[in-house]
């Protein structure tokens, strides 16, 4: 008989025992009530059930609004109950016995007596560090960070260790692009543009933490060649009615403001929650492009284009969430959540484009006004169910998710030309665009965890997703006073994607050595249809994604880790659509329907010293790497950009992460990463070989100044780097903030300044084949923010056992807005 057969029998036998024991314990029950000496019920007090023999904690719950509590499915035996609540002395019941003759116990009312110490003099402080280094991930706790105030989720990501964000919202992790963004563990299934707008429209006030997982296990989706960044939104676990409100006002080159409210009611059986955030973000950016063009047969540039753009980009966002968790009993939880993000984004740009000969003779002087008015609506629904078996750690969870994403963009590009006297001529070109887009996502997911003894467990699960995308681009040009359809730029693109995935994950501890091995299989079926040109691209493929994690603890000072995983990055839906987006008549972007998915092999070796210093050596090889390439059409003085598959990207480096407390009032977290990127390809007949060794440094510092006052200072430095054909100049960002607790510590006032010295600029060069480009983008990143928040209701007691949604892997490549 094989090992697999024996192991399977053990699992089935264990499952059978769990169901059998569940039927035995199904009729057992312990109930009672809590009251003050006056007879008034004590609601939301903690009630614990202990074994009489050794005082082992068996179960915990809270009393309801009438002071009642109940424990169900309790094994036969002797027990006692203990009740406690802040401001009261703990009370213990008499010992009692559950037996087959007496499976139910109704206990006498327990009377709680107030303590002599006033509740107002009791202060318990527990604050998570800003950055935590865990075995499999780095966690940035945003909830209590001063520097996150008034920012967007995208701006918060820029402060995370090893993370950089460019002006288009592309996110790089440890020097590699292709990070998968999850929100509450769910994929967004948005395009890059739509995801960037969604993150810009998500206020930092709704964020709890950011998790950075560079080598995820087989339990996670295989998407993301550089890893996963999981953004966890705030979730209130306090018992009773509670909430918070906040307002903030900020100034950059434009005004900004935001406000929101979060409400929660939680009892022993029910958790109802809801939140709403509204924000306005004014933004002004300055962009410059210098492009050199060559005449046919010439090796030196003959013409130079100087382009300067000033943008005005007001953004209005509305985020809302509502949900309910119903605790059917101690082992079963049913939940329903609805979330939405609705907003508008306007990009109004004024551009000058001066084209001269190499001897400074003016060939043309164009002035363009580009208006892009966008609006979006992202609504998602989640139905989830969790069942905890009688055996500790044995759990089944399932989720059904549906989301609709609607995006509408209306563009108007008007270009006029000046003569040598600086006067407008009769020459004029005007183009308008109507670009609607819709994405619908359907996801079903189930996960099961089965313990194999005390030191091993088996995880397995299934996930199926179905995504439909409908993008249409309709461009018209103005001929005199009549609009004429531009057939060369208009396009209608439909895309369908179905992915079925299953995984198996095994964990086992052997003393100080631990092993985790997993295998994930994903079948992908995609259909991309060009309605306008009547062409279809169909892809079907099945891929296996193994992962291995090894850990050895040598002593309290030293722990060594090794991990390997294979991952995939599929093209964004928007990248597959070959429609054109014009910034002006001389610069446009277009997609590529023939993009292939990129595949990555990643290895990491890590060492932890005294739980404060973590050193990691990483290596990855990516084939068919997706990269945004630029090209020039010299004859028309035009530059274009679009995604292409390069041959490969090799990334390797070493990073150091340290968390220290130099004094009792100072905590510092520092991250330093040295890495090398090597891009290779043969695009457009050329031989691309672009590589460089780079480094990044991130320092987060918190200071406790006393009397409820604290301060934070952060610094980020990124050296020169490469991305495809581009080389980016080094830049830095320094931010500082201070906060003060007021109103009996229920209110907080914060003042923060982001990018104090306006160091965040994007200065790039690109030299490849005939492409000769310099770029300088000055972001609107220096922001001064003043905010006030106030917490109300019960802020003292948390529910002992909170539900974890099982579908924490749902929405990321539809990117709207």
C-alpha positions in Angstrom: 0.0 0.0 0.0 1.4 3.4 -1.0 2.1 6.3 1.4 -0.5 8.3 -0.5 -3.2 5.8 0.1 -2.4 5.5 3.8 -2.3 9.3 4.2 -5.6 9.6 2.4 -7.2 7.0 4.7 -6.0 8.9 7.7 -7.5 12.1 6.4 -10.9 10.5 5.6 -10.9 8.7 9.0 -10.2 12.0 10.7 -12.9 13.8 8.8 -15.4 11.0 9.7 -14.5 11.2 13.4 -15.0 15.0 13.3 -18.5 14.6 11.9 -19.2 11.8 14.3 -18.0 13.9 17.3 -20.1 16.8 16.0 -23.3 14.7 16.1 -22.4 13.6 19.7 -21.8 17.2 20.9 -24.6 18.7 18.9 -27.1 18.6 21.8 -24.8 19.9 24.6 -25.3 23.4 25.8 -24.2 25.7 28.6 -26.1 28.9 29.1 -26.5 31.7 31.7 -26.7 35.4 32.2 -24.8 38.3 33.8 -26.2 41.2 35.8 -25.1 44.1 38.1 -26.2 44.0 41.8 -29.1 46.3 40.8 -30.3 43.6 38.4 -29.3 45.5 35.2 -27.9 43.2 32.5 -24.2 43.4 31.8 -23.9 43.4 28.0 -20.9 42.6 25.9 -18.9 41.1 28.8 -16.3 38.4 28.1 -17.4 34.9 29.1 -14.9 32.0 29.1 -15.5 28.3 29.6 -12.8 26.3 31.4 -12.1 22.7 32.1 -12.3 22.0 35.9 -9.4 19.6 36.0 -6.6 21.9 34.7 -8.3 25.3 34.0 -7.8 24.9 30.2 -9.7 27.4 28.2 -12.2 25.6 26.0 -14.4 28.4 24.4 -15.0 32.1 24.7 -18.0 34.4 23.9 -19.6 37.6 24.9 -22.9 38.4 26.6 -25.7 39.9 24.4 -27.7 43.0 25.0 -29.7 41.2 27.7 -26.6 39.9 29.5 -27.2 36.3 28.2 -24.5 33.9 26.9 -24.5 30.4 25.5 -21.9 27.7 24.6 -23.0 25.0 22.2 -21.4 21.7 21.1 -19.4 21.2 24.3 -17.7 17.9 25.0 -19.0 15.9 28.0 -17.0 16.6 31.2 -16.6 19.0 34.2 -16.3 22.8 33.6 -16.7 26.2 35.2 -17.5 29.6 33.6 -15.7 32.9 34.3 -17.1 36.4 33.3 -15.1 39.6 33.2 -15.6 43.2 32.0 -13.6 46.4 32.2 -14.4 48.2 35.4 -15.8 45.1 37.1 -14.4 42.3 39.2 -14.3 38.9 37.5 -16.8 36.3 38.7 -16.6 32.5 38.5 -19.4 30.0 38.5 -19.7 26.8 40.5 -18.3 23.7 38.9 -20.8 21.7 36.9 -20.8 18.5 34.8 -22.2 17.7 31.3 -23.1 14.1 30.9 -25.3 12.0 28.7 -28.0 12.2 31.4 -27.6 16.0 31.7 -26.3 17.4 28.4 -27.5 21.0 29.1 -26.7 23.3 32.0 -28.6 26.5 32.8 -26.3 28.4 35.3 -27.5 30.8 38.0 -27.1 34.5 37.2 -23.5 35.7 37.8 -23.4 39.2 39.5 -20.6 41.5 38.5 -19.4 44.1 41.0 -17.7 47.3 39.9 -14.1 47.6 41.0 -13.0 50.4 43.3 -10.6 51.7 40.6 -12.3 54.3 38.4 -12.5 53.2 34.7 -11.2 56.6 33.7 -7.9 55.9 35.5 -7.3 52.6 33.7 -5.2 53.0 30.5 -4.1 50.1 28.4 -1.8 51.0 25.5 -0.9 48.5 22.7 0.4 50.0 19.5 1.7 47.9 16.6 5.1 48.9 15.1 4.9 50.8 11.9 6.8 48.0 10.0 6.8 44.3 11.0 9.1 41.7 9.5 7.4 38.3 9.6 8.6 34.9 8.3 6.8 35.1 4.9 6.0 38.8 4.5 6.7 42.4 5.5 3.8 44.2 7.1 3.4 48.0 7.2 0.8 49.0 9.7 -0.9 52.1 8.2 -3.6 52.5 10.8 -1.6 54.5 13.3 0.8 56.1 10.9 0.9 59.9 10.9 2.5 60.1 7.4 -0.4 58.2 5.8 -2.9 60.9 6.7 -4.5 62.7 3.8 -2.8 60.5 1.2 -4.3 58.0 -1.3 -3.6 54.3 -1.2 -1.3 54.7 -4.2 0.8 57.3 -2.3 0.9 55.1 0.8 2.4 52.3 -1.3 5.3 54.5 -2.2 6.4 54.6 1.4 6.4 50.8 1.8 9.8 49.1 1.9 11.1 48.1 -1.5 8.1 49.5 -3.4 8.2 52.2 -6.1 5.4 53.7 -8.1 5.8 55.6 -11.4 3.6 58.4 -12.8 1.3 55.9 -14.6 0.7 53.9 -11.4 3.0 51.0 -12.4 4.2 49.4 -9.2 7.7 47.9 -8.8 8.7 45.6 -6.0 12.4 45.1 -5.2 13.3 46.5 -8.7 10.8 44.2 -10.5 7.6 45.3 -12.1 4.6 42.9 -12.2 3.4 43.0 -8.5 -0.1 41.8 -8.1 -2.2 44.2 -6.0 -4.9 42.7 -3.8 -7.5 44.5 -1.6 -8.4 42.5 1.5 -6.8 39.5 -0.2 -8.9 39.8 -3.3 -7.7 40.4 -6.9 -9.3 43.5 -8.5 -9.2 42.2 -12.1 -8.7 45.8 -13.3 -6.4 47.2 -16.0 -3.3 49.1 -14.9 -5.0 52.4 -15.6 -8.2 51.5 -13.8 -6.3 50.1 -10.8 -4.2 53.2 -10.5 -7.3 55.4 -10.5 -9.0 53.1 -8.0 -6.0 53.3 -5.6 -5.8 57.1 -6.2 -9.5 57.2 -5.3 -9.0 55.1 -2.1 -8.3 57.3 1.0 -5.5 56.2 3.3 -7.9 56.7 6.2 -9.6 53.5 5.2 -6.4 51.4 5.2 -5.3 49.2 8.1 -2.0 47.7 6.7 0.0 46.8 3.6 1.4 43.2 3.3 4.3 42.6 1.0 4.7 38.9 0.0 7.6 38.5 -2.4 7.3 34.7 -2.7 3.6 33.6 -2.1 2.6 30.0 -1.4 0.5 27.8 -3.7 -2.6 29.0 -1.8 -2.4 32.4 -3.5 -3.2 33.1 -7.2 -0.1 32.5 -9.3 -0.4 36.0 -10.8 2.3 38.5 -10.1 5.9 37.8 -11.2 7.4 40.0 -8.5 5.0 39.0 -5.7 1.8 40.2 -4.0 1.0 43.4 -2.3 -2.1 43.0 -0.2 -3.9 46.1 1.0 -6.0 45.4 4.1 -8.8 47.8 4.8 -9.9 48.6 8.3 -12.2 46.2 10.0 -13.7 47.0 13.4 -13.8 44.1 15.9 -14.9 46.0 18.9 -18.0 44.8 20.7 -21.1 47.0 20.9 -21.8 50.2 19.0 -18.7 52.2 18.0 -17.2 54.2 15.2 -15.1 57.1 14.1 -15.3 60.2 12.0 -12.5 62.2 10.4 -11.9 65.3 8.3 -8.8 66.6 6.6 -7.6 69.5 4.5 -4.5 69.8 2.5 -2.6 72.0 0.1 -0.2 71.1 -2.7 -0.1 73.1 -5.8 -3.9 72.8 -5.5 -6.3 72.3 -2.6 -7.4 68.9 -1.3 -9.9 67.7 1.4 -11.5 64.6 2.7 -14.0 63.4 5.2 -15.5 60.0 6.3 -17.4 58.0 8.9 -17.1 54.4 10.0 -19.9 52.7 12.0 -20.0 49.2 13.6 -22.3 47.3 15.9 -21.2 43.9 17.1 -22.9 41.5 19.5 -22.5 37.8 20.3 -24.5 36.8 17.1 -24.3 39.7 14.8 -21.8 42.2 13.3 -23.1 45.0 11.2 -20.8 47.5 9.7 -20.7 50.4 7.2 -18.4 53.2 6.1 -18.3 56.2 3.7 -15.4 58.3 2.6 -15.5 61.3 0.3 -12.3 63.0 -1.0 -11.4 65.8 -3.4 -7.8 65.9 -4.7 -6.6 68.8 -6.7 -3.4 68.2 -8.6 -1.1 70.1 -11.0 1.8 68.4 -12.7 4.6 69.6 -15.0 5.8 67.4 -17.8 8.6 68.0 -20.3 9.7 65.8 -23.3 12.7 66.3 -25.6 12.8 64.2 -28.7 15.3 64.0 -31.5 14.5 62.9 -35.0 16.7 61.7 -37.9 16.2 62.1 -41.6 16.4 59.0 -43.8 19.9 57.6 -44.0 21.3 60.0 -41.4 22.9 58.9 -38.2 22.7 62.2 -36.4 19.5 64.0 -35.4 18.3 66.6 -37.8 15.2 67.9 -35.8 14.5 68.4 -32.1 11.0 68.6 -30.5 10.6 70.4 -27.2 7.3 69.6 -25.5 6.0 71.1 -22.3 2.7 70.2 -20.6 0.9 71.7 -17.6 -2.0 69.6 -16.2 -4.9 70.4 -13.9 -6.2 67.1 -12.5 -9.2 67.4 -10.1 -10.3 64.0 -8.7 -13.5 63.4 -6.8 -14.0 60.0 -5.1 -16.7 58.3 -3.0 -15.9 55.0 -1.2 -18.6 53.1 0.7 -19.0 49.7 2.3 -21.7 47.9 4.1 -21.9 44.4 5.4 -23.2 41.9 8.0 -21.7 38.9 9.6 -24.1 36.5 11.3 -22.6 34.0 13.8 -24.9 31.1 13.4 -23.1 29.4 16.4 -19.6 29.0 17.6 -18.6 27.1 14.4 -20.5 28.7 11.6 -20.4 32.2 10.2 -22.3 33.7 7.3 -21.3 37.0 5.8 -22.4 39.5 3.1 -20.4 42.5 2.0 -21.0 45.2 -0.5 -18.3 47.7 -1.5 -18.2 50.5 -4.0 -16.0 53.2 -5.4 -17.5 55.9 -7.5 -15.8 59.0 -8.8 -14.8 61.4 -11.5 -11.3 62.3 -12.8 -10.5 65.2 -15.1 -7.2 65.7 -16.8 -7.0 69.1 -18.5 -3.6 69.7 -20.1 -2.1 72.6 -22.0 0.8 71.6 -24.2 3.4 73.5 -26.3 5.4 71.6 -28.9 8.2 73.4 -30.6 9.9 71.6 -33.5 13.2 73.0 -34.7 16.1 72.0 -36.8 19.4 71.2 -35.2 20.4 74.8 -36.1 17.5 76.2 -34.1 15.3 77.0 -37.1 11.6 76.7 -36.2 9.7 74.2 -38.3 6.4 74.3 -36.4 5.1 75.7 -33.1 1.9 73.9 -31.9 -0.3 74.6 -28.9 -2.6 71.8 -27.8 -5.5 71.7 -25.3 -6.2 68.1 -24.1 -9.3 67.5 -22.0 -10.0 64.0 -20.6 -13.1 63.8 -18.5 -13.5 60.4 -16.9 -16.0 58.8 -14.5 -16.2 55.3 -13.1 -18.2 53.1 -10.9 -16.8 50.0 -9.2 -19.3 47.9 -7.2 -18.6 44.5 -5.7 -20.6 41.9 -3.7 -19.3 39.1 -1.6 -21.2 36.2 0.0 -19.0 34.1 2.4 -19.4 31.1 4.7 -17.0 29.7 7.2 -17.3 26.5 9.1 -15.0 25.5 12.0 -15.0 21.9 12.9 -14.7 20.5 16.4 -11.0 19.8 15.8 -8.7 22.8 16.4 -7.5 24.3 13.1 -9.9 22.4 10.9 -11.8 24.8 8.8 -13.8 25.1 5.6 -14.6 28.5 3.9 -16.3 29.4 0.7 -16.9 32.7 -1.2 -19.0 33.9 -4.1 -18.0 37.3 -5.6 -19.4 39.5 -8.3 -18.2 42.9 -9.3 -19.1 45.3 -12.1 -16.7 48.0 -13.3 -17.9 50.8 -15.6 -15.6 53.4 -17.0 -16.3 56.3 -19.3 -13.8 58.7 -20.8 -14.6 61.7 -23.0 -11.6 63.3 -24.7 -11.2 66.5 -26.7 -7.8 67.3 -28.3 -7.5 70.7 -30.0 -4.2 71.7 -31.6 -3.5 75.1 -33.2 -0.2 76.4 -34.8 1.7 79.7 -34.4 3.6 81.6 -37.1 6.9 83.2 -36.6 5.2 86.3 -35.2 3.6 84.2 -32.5 0.1 84.5 -34.0 -2.3 81.6 -34.6 -2.6 80.5 -38.2 -5.6 78.9 -39.9 -4.0 75.5 -39.5 -5.8 73.5 -36.9 -6.5 69.9 -35.9 -9.3 68.8 -33.6 -10.1 65.3 -32.4 -12.7 64.0 -29.9 -12.9 60.5 -28.3 -15.7 58.6 -26.7 -14.2 55.6 -24.8 -16.6 53.5 -22.7 -15.4 50.4 -21.0 -17.1 47.8 -18.8 -15.8 44.8 -16.9 -17.7 42.1 -15.1 -16.1 39.6 -12.8 -17.6 36.4 -11.4 -15.6 34.3 -8.9 -16.3 31.2 -6.8 -13.8 29.9 -4.3 -13.5 27.2 -1.6 -10.7 26.4 0.8 -10.3 23.6 3.3 -7.6 23.2 6.1 -7.1 19.9 7.8 -4.7 19.4 10.7 -2.5 16.3 10.6 -1.6 16.0 14.3 -0.1 18.8 16.3 2.6 19.9 13.8 1.3 19.3 10.4 -1.6 20.4 8.2 -3.0 20.0 4.7 -4.6 22.9 2.8 -6.5 22.5 -0.4 -8.9 24.6 -2.4 -10.5 25.5 -5.8 -11.1 28.8 -7.5 -12.9 29.6 -10.7 -13.2 33.1 -12.2 -14.9 34.4 -15.3 -14.2 37.9 -16.6 -15.8 39.8 -19.5 -14.4 43.1 -20.9 -16.0 45.4 -23.4 -13.9 48.3 -24.6 -14.9 50.6 -27.4 -12.9 53.6 -28.7 -14.7 56.0 -31.0 -12.6 58.9 -32.4 -13.9 61.7 -34.6 -12.0 64.5 -36.3 -13.3 67.9 -37.1 -13.4 68.7 -40.9 -14.5 72.3 -41.1 -17.6 72.4 -39.0 -18.5 68.7 -39.4 -17.3 65.8 -37.3 -16.0 62.8 -39.3 -15.4 59.4 -37.9 -11.7 58.5 -37.7 -11.7 54.8 -38.8 -7.9 54.5 -38.4 -8.1 55.1 -34.7 -11.5 53.8 -33.7 -11.8 50.3 -32.4 -14.2 47.9 -30.6 -12.5 45.2 -28.4 -14.2 42.4 -26.5 -12.3 40.0 -24.2 -13.3 36.9 -22.2 -11.2 35.1 -19.7 -11.9 31.9 -17.7 -9.4 30.6 -15.2 -9.9 27.3 -13.2 -7.4 26.7 -10.4 -6.8 24.1 -7.7 -4.0 23.8 -5.1 -2.6 21.5 -2.5 -0.4 22.8 0.3 1.4 20.7 2.9 2.9 22.1 6.2 5.0 20.1 8.6 7.3 21.0 11.6 10.2 18.7 12.5 11.5 20.2 15.7 13.3 23.4 14.7 12.9 22.6 11.0 9.7 23.4 9.1 8.6 22.5 5.6 5.9 23.9 3.3 5.4 22.4 -0.2 2.6 23.3 -2.5 1.4 22.8 -6.1 -1.1 25.0 -7.9 -2.6 24.2 -11.3 -4.3 26.9 -13.4 -6.1 26.4 -16.7 -6.6 29.6 -18.7 -8.9 30.2 -21.7 -8.9 33.7 -23.3 -10.7 35.1 -26.3 -9.8 38.5 -27.6 -12.0 39.8 -30.4 -11.4 42.8 -32.5 -14.9 43.7 -33.7 -13.8 46.5 -36.0 -11.3 44.4 -37.9 -13.1 41.1 -37.4 -10.2 39.3 -36.0 -9.9 37.0 -33.0 -7.0 35.8 -30.8 -7.7 32.6 -28.7 -5.3 31.2 -26.1 -5.7 28.0 -24.1 -3.0 26.8 -21.7 -2.5 24.9 -18.5 0.3 25.7 -16.1 1.7 24.2 -12.9 3.1 26.4 -10.2 5.1 24.7 -7.6 6.3 26.4 -4.4 8.7 25.2 -1.6 9.5 26.9 1.7 12.1 25.6 4.2 13.0 27.1 7.5 15.6 26.1 10.1 16.0 27.7 13.5 19.5 27.2 14.9 19.1 29.2 18.1 17.3 32.2 19.5 19.6 34.4 17.4 19.7 32.7 14.0 17.0 31.4 11.6 17.6 30.5 8.0 14.9 30.3 5.3 14.7 29.2 1.7 11.8 29.6 -0.8 11.1 28.9 -4.4 8.0 29.6 -6.5 7.0 29.8 -10.2 4.6 32.5 -11.1 2.8 34.0 -14.1 1.8 37.5 -15.1 -1.0 37.7 -17.7 -1.5 40.9 -19.8 -3.9 43.5 -18.6 -7.1 43.6 -20.6 -6.4 47.2 -21.6 -2.9 46.3 -22.8 -4.4 43.7 -25.2 -6.7 46.3 -26.9 -4.8 48.0 -29.8 -6.8 51.3 -29.5 -4.8 54.6 -29.5 -4.9 57.2 -26.8 -3.5 60.6 -27.9 -1.7 63.0 -25.5 -1.2 65.4 -28.5 -0.9 64.9 -32.2 2.7 63.8 -31.8 2.5 61.3 -28.9 0.1 58.4 -28.5 -0.3 55.0 -26.7 -1.6 51.8 -28.1 -2.2 48.2 -26.9 -1.0 44.8 -28.4 -3.5 42.0 -28.9 -0.7 39.4 -29.4 0.9 39.8 -25.9 1.9 36.5 -24.3 1.9 35.9 -20.5 5.3 36.2 -18.8 6.6 33.4 -16.5 8.9 33.8 -13.6 11.1 31.5 -11.5 11.9 33.1 -8.1 14.4 32.0 -5.4 15.0 33.6 -2.0 17.4 32.8 0.8 16.9 34.7 4.0 18.6 34.9 7.4 17.1 36.4 10.6 19.3 37.6 13.4 17.8 38.1 16.9 14.4 38.8 15.2 15.5 42.3 14.4 17.8 42.0 11.3 16.6 40.1 8.2 19.0 39.6 5.3 17.6 38.2 2.0 19.3 37.2 -1.2 16.9 36.9 -4.2 17.2 35.8 -7.8 14.5 35.6 -10.5 14.3 34.9 -14.2 11.4 36.1 -16.3 10.7 35.0 -19.9 8.6 36.9 -22.4 8.7 39.8 -20.0 5.9 42.4 -20.7 7.4 45.9 -21.1 6.1 49.2 -22.3 8.4 50.0 -25.3 8.6 53.4 -27.1 9.2 54.0 -30.8 9.5 56.9 -33.2 8.2 57.6 -36.6 10.8 60.1 -37.8 9.0 61.0 -41.0 6.0 62.4 -39.1 7.9 63.5 -35.9 5.7 61.2 -33.9 6.4 59.1 -30.8 4.3 56.1 -29.7 4.3 53.7 -26.7 2.9 50.2 -26.3 3.4 46.9 -24.5 5.7 44.3 -26.0 7.2 40.9 -25.0 10.9 41.2 -24.5 13.1 38.1 -24.4 13.9 38.1 -20.7 14.5 39.9 -17.4 17.1 38.7 -14.9 16.8 40.3 -11.4 19.0 39.5 -8.5 20.1 41.3 -5.3 20.4 41.4 -1.6 18.3 43.3 1.0 18.6 44.1 4.6 15.6 44.9 6.9 16.1 46.0 10.5 13.8 47.2 13.3 15.3 48.8 16.4 14.4 50.8 19.5 17.5 52.9 20.1 15.7 54.5 23.1 12.4 54.0 24.9 10.9 56.8 22.8 12.4 56.1 19.4 11.5 53.2 17.0 13.3 53.0 13.6 12.6 50.6 10.7 15.1 50.6 7.9 15.2 48.7 4.5 18.2 48.7 2.1 18.1 46.8 -1.2 20.9 46.4 -3.8 19.7 44.8 -7.0 20.6 44.4 -10.7 18.1 44.3 -13.6 19.2 42.9 -17.0 16.7 43.3 -19.9 17.3 41.5 -23.1 15.2 41.6 -26.3 15.2 41.9 -30.1 12.3 44.4 -30.6 11.9 46.2 -33.9 15.0 44.4 -35.3 17.3 45.8 -32.7 19.3 44.1 -30.0 18.2 45.4 -26.6 20.6 44.8 -23.7 19.9 47.3 -20.9 21.2 46.6 -17.4 22.3 48.4 -14.3 23.0 47.8 -10.6 20.7 49.9 -8.4 19.8 50.4 -4.8 16.9 51.7 -2.7 16.8 52.9 0.9 13.8 53.3 3.1 13.7 54.6 6.7 10.7 55.0 8.9 11.1 56.6 12.3 8.6 57.0 15.1 9.1 59.2 18.2 7.0 59.2 21.4 7.2 62.7 22.8 4.9 62.2 25.8 1.6 63.7 26.8 -0.1 62.0 23.9 2.2 63.6 21.3 4.1 61.6 18.8 6.1 62.3 15.6 7.2 60.4 12.5 9.9 61.1 9.9 10.5 59.0 6.8 13.0 59.0 4.0 13.1 57.2 0.7 16.0 57.2 -1.8 16.0 55.4 -5.1 19.2 55.3 -7.2 19.5 55.1 -11.0 17.5 52.3 -12.4 16.4 50.8 -15.7 13.1 49.7 -17.1 13.1 48.2 -20.7 14.7 50.9 -22.8 14.4 53.6 -20.1 17.0 54.7 -17.6 15.7 56.7 -14.6 17.7 59.2 -12.6 17.9 58.9 -8.8 15.3 60.6 -6.6 14.4 61.0 -3.0 11.4 61.7 -0.8 11.5 63.1 2.8 8.3 63.4 4.9 7.5 64.3 8.5 4.4 64.5 10.7 3.3 65.1 14.3 0.1 64.1 16.1 -1.6 64.9 19.4 -4.3 63.0 21.2 -7.0 65.1 22.7 -10.5 64.8 24.3 -9.5 62.0 26.7 -7.6 60.3 23.8 -10.7 59.8 21.7 -9.7 62.6 19.4 -6.5 63.0 17.3 -5.1 66.0 15.5 -2.4 65.3 12.9 -0.2 67.7 10.8 2.0 66.1 8.1 4.2 67.2 5.3 4.8 64.8 2.4 7.9 65.2 0.1 9.2 68.3 1.9 11.9 69.2 -0.6 10.0 68.1 -3.8 12.6 65.4 -4.5 10.1 63.1 -6.3 10.8 63.7 -10.0 10.8 61.3 -12.9 13.8 62.1 -15.1 14.3 59.4 -17.8 16.3 58.9 -21.0 15.7 56.3 -23.7 18.2 55.5 -26.5 17.3 52.5 -28.6 17.5 52.2 -32.4 16.1 55.5 -33.7 14.4 56.4 -30.4 16.1 59.4 -28.7 14.0 60.7 -25.8 14.5 62.7 -22.6 11.6 63.0 -20.0 11.2 65.2 -16.9 8.1 64.9 -14.8 7.6 67.1 -11.8 4.9 65.6 -9.6 2.6 67.5 -7.3 3.9 65.6 -4.4 4.7 68.2 -1.7 1.5 68.2 0.4 0.8 69.8 3.8 -2.2 68.1 5.5 -4.1 68.9 8.7 -6.6 66.3 10.0 -8.8 65.6 12.9 -10.4 62.2 13.9 -12.7 61.2 16.7 -13.6 57.8 18.0 -16.9 57.2 19.8 -18.8 54.3 21.4 -17.2 51.3 23.1 -13.5 51.2 22.4 -12.4 48.7 25.1 -13.4 45.2 24.3 -12.8 43.1 21.1 -14.7 40.0 20.1 -12.7 37.0 21.0 -13.2 35.1 17.7 -13.6 37.1 14.5 -14.4 35.6 11.1 -11.9 35.6 8.3 -13.3 35.7 4.9 -12.4 32.8 2.8 -12.3 34.6 -0.6 -9.4 36.8 0.2 -8.0 36.4 -3.4 -10.4 38.1 -5.8 -10.0 41.4 -8.1 -6.5 43.0 -10.1 -6.2 43.3 -13.8 -9.2 45.5 -14.9 -7.4 48.6 -13.8 -10.7 51.9 -14.4 -10.7 55.3 -14.2 
